[in-house]
Amino acid sequence: MAGKGKSKTDVAARSGAKGLAKLCSLCGNKVDVVMSVSPTGKKSMRRLCCDI
């Protein structure tokens, strides 16, 4: 049987990348992601930044 080797996914690297904030390419501020619901009931994720 094969012994326990290194994991295929580097969990520490994944958690570090998850902790980093996504920054706006225009102003450099943090981008907020919110869920919006249209009047018809369709849900969508929106990224809010720069008052666009």
C-alpha positions in Angstrom: 0.0 0.0 0.0 1.1 3.5 -0.7 2.2 5.5 2.3 0.8 8.9 3.3 2.4 11.5 1.1 2.1 15.2 0.5 -1.5 16.4 -0.1 -2.3 17.3 -3.7 -3.6 20.7 -2.6 -1.5 23.0 -0.5 -4.1 23.9 2.2 -1.9 26.7 3.7 -1.6 28.4 0.4 -5.3 28.2 -0.3 -6.2 29.6 3.1 -3.7 32.4 2.6 -5.1 33.3 -0.8 -8.6 33.2 0.6 -7.7 35.8 3.3 -6.4 38.3 0.8 -9.0 41.0 -0.2 -9.9 41.5 -3.8 -8.9 45.0 -4.9 -10.5 47.2 -7.5 -8.4 47.7 -10.6 -9.6 51.3 -11.0 -9.3 52.8 -7.4 -7.4 50.1 -5.5 -10.1 49.8 -2.8 -11.6 46.6 -1.5 -14.4 45.3 -3.6 -17.6 44.3 -1.8 -19.6 41.4 -3.2 -23.3 41.4 -2.5 -26.2 39.3 -3.6 -29.0 41.3 -5.4 -32.4 40.1 -6.2 -34.2 41.5 -9.3 -38.0 42.2 -9.3 -38.5 39.0 -11.2 -36.8 37.0 -8.4 -33.5 36.3 -10.2 -30.5 36.3 -7.8 -27.1 37.6 -8.9 -23.8 38.4 -7.2 -22.7 42.0 -7.7 -19.3 43.6 -7.1 -19.6 47.1 -5.6 -16.8 49.6 -5.8 -16.2 53.1 -7.3 -19.9 53.8 -7.3 -20.2 52.2 -10.7 
